């Protein structure tokens, strides 16, 4: 997963054919639980680009996008949000895989 480093990069990457943004933070226990599965999740969707967004570094973007629970996921295609998995609930590997399968159909 590539770390998002700027708003300019965000505006560029969401223009792709399938961009997954994972909103996270170092202090988030649910994010730590899912971390070991991220490489396998990414490998299951080679047609998508994956970016990690540190909530603390991009708090204004998170507020703009209504990201209040982490980890949360947004999928963009050609600059449009096509699917979101945003909640404060713990997410399992299976939950995320199902979410991405649904997003890939859009």
N, C-alpha and C positions, 0 to 999 in steps of 0.2 A: 504494500500500500504506500502510495506517495503522500508525503506530508504537504498539505496546502500551506503556502508561505505568504500569499498576498491576495488581496481582493481582485487584483488584475488577473492573477492566475485563476481564481474562481470563475471570473467572467469568461475566461478563455476555455477552461475545461468543460463547462456546462454546455458548450456548443457542440460537443462530440456526439457520436451516434449512440452512446450508452455510458454515462458517467455516474458512478456510485459515490456519494459522499457519506462517510461515516463520521458522525459528530461524537467526540469523545473528550476525555480529560484524564490526566495522570492520576488524579485522586479518586476516580470513579471505580468502585469495586466491581460493578457489573461489566464495565469495559475490560477490566483485568481478566474476568472469567472468560470472556469471548476471545480475547487476544490470541490464545494458542490455536484457535480454529480459523483465523483470518486467512492464512496462506492457502488452506484447503478450500475455503469459500471462494477466494479469488480464482484459484485454479479451475473451479467448476464453471466459471463464467469468463472464459478468455476473450470473449467479444466485448467485454465491458472494461472500462478503466476505473480503478479504485483510488480514492483520495481520502486521507484522514484529516479531519478538521478539528483542531484543538479548540474546544468551546471557550476556554479562558482567553485565548489569543484573538478569537473572532466573536466576541460576545455580542457586538452590534449586529453582525450578520445573523447570528443565531436568533436574536430577538426579531429581526426582520422576517426570518423564515419560520417563526413560531417553533423553535427547537427549545423545549423546556426540560425534556428528560433525555438522558443519555445512557447508553449509546442509542443513537437514532440514525436512520438512514434515509437519504433522498436519492432518487434516480432521475437524471435529466437526459433528454434526447433533443438535440438540435436547439438547446436553450430553453426548453420547456420542461417543467417538472412533470413527470409522468406517473410517479408512484412515491409514496412515503410510508415509512414505518417509524413513527414518532410517538413515543410514550415513555413513561418513567419505569415501566415494567422491565424486569430482566428478560433478555432475549437469548434463546438457545441457538445453537448452530442450525438445528432443523428449522426453527422459526425464520432465521435469516435466509436460509436456502429457499424455503417456500416463498418468502417475500421476493427474492430475486428472480425466481422462476416466473412469478406473476408479472413482475416488472419487465422481464425480457419479452413477454408477449405483447406489450403495448407499443 
